[in-house]
Amino acid sequence: MAVPARMDSRHAYFMKQALIMGEKALETGETPVGCVLVYNNKIVGSGMNDTNKSMNGTRHAEFIAIEQMLENHPRTLLHSTDLYVTVEPCIMCASALRQYQIRTVYFGCGNDRFGGTGSILSLHSDLSIDPPYVVHGGLFREEAIMLLRRFYIQENENAPKPRPKKHRELKTSFQNSVPGSQSSSPTI
Amino acid sequence: MDAENMLREVQPLVGEVVPIRSVQETRPVEDYADAYVAEVNVKTASKVIKALDSAFPRDSSHPLNHLRRFAKHNQIPESLRPALLKEGYLPSQTIFVLVPSPLPAPEALQTLLAPFVPPPRETPLPQTPTAGPSLPSTPAPPPAAAETTTPATSNITLHTITVPMQPPLTPTQAEHWSSKMWPVVFNPAAPRALIAPPPQILSRVRDAIAPKAGRYLALAQAVAAQAERSGLGRGVGAVVVDPELEPVPENSTEGAEEGSSWTDAIVAVAGDGRYSRREGGNPAQAEIAGGSGPSPHCGTYNADWEGGPELHALMRAVELISSKRREDKPGSRRQKIRPVLYGLEEYFLRKSDVPLSSAETGAGVAEEEETEDAVAPPPEKYQKTTETEAHAIHLHHHKEAEEQKVDADGGGDGGGGAGGVGPRIRSREQGGYLCNDLDVYLSHEPCICCCMGLLLSRFRAVIFPRRGRMVSGGLASEPVVKPVPVEAGSDHPVETAEGGTDDASTKNREYYGLHWRKELNWRALGFEFVAAGESEATSAETGVAFHA
């Protein structure tokens, strides 16, 4: 399920919007994951991680974006809506997206700690009471990883016992494979 | 009926709290890999280890501590004897060293081990000399060398064998591997760390929650009933308990029989609210249905009527706790998006408004609260409450056990017994963090989304009645089976439950066992409550399939 080699500019545009949301998250001290929901070539919802500010560990970008979309649209719109998210949806979000019957998910980098669409579980395609959805990984993978790296060299001041990370350096090199995801990076 | 009366009428479920096995236990991955074995001079064994460890550092994420590094002659499994013992050294002369993965280059390994080659044979076997530049695993000896009796070969021969990469889960499995593959050590504590919760912790928590689990689950069901009756949601409920607020068992059994003092440790309850949300300016499903009474949608599953997982009981409970941590102002935007829906929710939220302001107050205050305190009383009132000594001891124990709490309590900890008791739900400033160390009791097996939500929220434990299993659930790790002796049969010591039910024709759900998966960063203890005399026919698994 790799992204078509000639990824059209539409995908690139929307993933860049997701990356901008991720960048915002980084600026506000949240895990830098951003996403946009796209219906009919229009962004109908966008979100970034909000777990620290909200003190609620379930406030991931996908939930924020859906909440925003539902302010103006009925839930049925999600059947023909696509998600662009910088990091593979976690298990929680992968299940939520299936319950909401999203049409397609495009993600940047894989998530080998929590990934729910291929890395750890495959909730988009497993046996379920909801229909499966299509997943494409690897769009702007390196940009998504760099966002995360820039975040994780910081210390988590919100944790009860932050781990000291004084000696960490920002890595800028990449391996070629997307760990755990179904696809390798497309050439963009 | 008001909350107090409802709480008084809650009749505890009767049954047993059973740990949910992890998927690592129910579907053990038997992971094997190649390893080298070399015969070395027994007198140099410690030098061999030093040389190996400095030249080929071990992969700390796979320490492989269950594999013995050396095997004596008599420890070599039967099947390996022909290959390994054919050099004919005496047990007093040589020992076999294991070099497991990551495997070094064979040449490098042979060079490293060259100084430790076995000494000359005391009783050389004329037929099997191995001098000469033979390759590791094919020591085809040149026939001409048959006469030479001298020093043992300067070459180290590397034998390739297969070893188990995961620690054994049972002594039986360890014995089995030792007799077939390579000597393996069973360590009852350490190797299970990611496979399953440490047994001591699991049984300690189970013993701690067992006395009241039936009550909390009955309350979860009462909350569920309230949610369903209102038409705002399905009949699913959640009760969140802070074990730190739990009175000591001696006290609670006396008080538990009457009134609502048994609810002292409950910090929040929440019911399902999936029909309550307006979407895109349209009325909510509950408003469309009109009036009260259960929603007409309850009897079927149509995804478009289901709201979303953030309206499920677990997610709503998490949000209610978060709102306390954030100290949301009444009427804030967040409260409009996620309103408090039910009377019981309101009751416990209000109770949590009461700061337990000093060390003199403990969790044992609610007996008074129950009688008259529909509205939050001034905190001074509680400073008069006499402390029960037992309670102080309880908290003291707890602090010893979990020192991190001291940090979380902030600076107000005066020490001396029950210090540092803050409000029932600590705010961000007071060190409150997500749902750290809380337990959640649910009327149903939560959906996969909620399961991961509870892990991300750092709950300590999750408990639901086995009758509340759902085909869409994410906690069960195996079908309900009649008890099978776990260690029966030495060949496959941990294979039991899945038998017969896993084939595609009968499979109607996945068994994720999400509470304790080694791949995930966060884990929680998972328990099922098996009601006394339970029959499978009553399981929600066979009812309407929806996400709880």
Interface residues (C-beta under 8 A of the other chain):
Chain A: T51 S54 M55 N56 G57 T58 F63 I66 E67 L70 E71 N72 H73 P74 R75 T76 L77 C90 I91 M92 C93 S95 A96 Q99 Y100 Q101 R113 F114 G116 I120 L121 L123 D126 L127 S128 I129 D130 N158 A159 P160 K161
Chain B: R277 E279 G280 G281 N282 Y301 A303 D304 E306 G307 G308 P309 E310 M315 V318 E319 S322 R325 R326 R334 I337 Q404 D407 A408 R428 G431 G432 Y433 L434 C435 N436 C447 I448 C449 C450 C451 M452 G453 L456 S457 R458 V471 S472 G474 K507 N508 R509 E510 Y512 L514 R517 E519 L520 N521 A545 F546 H547
